């Protein structure tokens, strides 16, 4: 049986053609589900009883099960989803003054094995289908509506490497951005990659924004923390980024994690700028977020600020990303599936943000926001 949330408008038209139904029914179905949020076929009154009965045997509207909802002291929200096979993934809502960003997952685990990333320690269990990715958006959107909140941006920066699951990821983009889907702006979607060069053209074609996990100032430093650099070295990766900027007239966002004593020195900032200054870009500096079993440490605030200031002095457009959701392991690099003895929160009493996280579990009951 087909899952509706994994079907593009063209998929729906092909399905309707195969069963001898008019293709314009595809638009009707998408409007019922995505605009009106009606999935009960009996309420789709512009479809005949015969058509509704036929669809009931061929299309389902199942969504991933939201089994946990954690709320950080800073307003970040983390959601644990259980899939049909009991595998789990996490998604995060990141609040800001002018936006509400959904950080979405595309895989259970990850193949890239980046040494600073909690997800990478889990290894890849499987890739998500498009309906499981769209389902994360739909479930969270429905929940946020109850408190008059709205998702304004989407980043594929959750669990998994998006370009390791291209069919499902870009099908998701097409579904969410279609006029009869969620009509989401492609300019509000960012796809982050560790640098799978042969698939990066797909981001250009999709008209989404490109973010690249750089995390090194030369090949040696990047290879140390990101094994993918052995296969796709910096010179090739940066040339692909230049190609993206030429074809889209857009900038690349380079994400750079500051690891204490590894990538956080003033000289590293200078080498980083020398590496990327010829590319229209902005640099997101991300102080490392600790997780269980990590071999790395977070630099102190003074070191982070000196790194930031040096890049500004050199002329870079740089953002020192505010750490969000760290107390509930929802910050960059901290997402993973549920497993035995996995901690729900961490002590951040020595940081600038204090307090205790709020925890909400769903066991068939209704979740609510603060």
Buried (B, 14 or more C-beta within 10 A) or exposed (E): EBBBBBBBBEBBBEBBEEEEBEBEBBBBBBBBBBEEEBBEBEEBEEBEEEBBEBBEEEBBBBBBBBBBBBBBBBBBBBBBBBBEEEBBBBBBBBBEEEEBBBBBBBBBBBBBBBBBBBBBBBEBBBBBBBBBBBBBBBBBBEBBEEEEBEBBBBBBBBBBBBBBBBEBBBBBBBBBBBEBBBEBBBEBBBBBBBBBBEBBEBBBEBBBBBBBBBBBBBEEBBBBBBBBBEEBBBEEBBEBBBBBBEEBEBBBBBBBBBBBEBBBBEEBBBBBBEBBEEBBBBBBBBBBBBBEEBEBEBBEEEBBEBBBBBBEEBEBEBBBBEBBBBBBBBBBBBBBBBEEEEEEBBEBEEEEBEEEBBEBEBEEEEBEBE
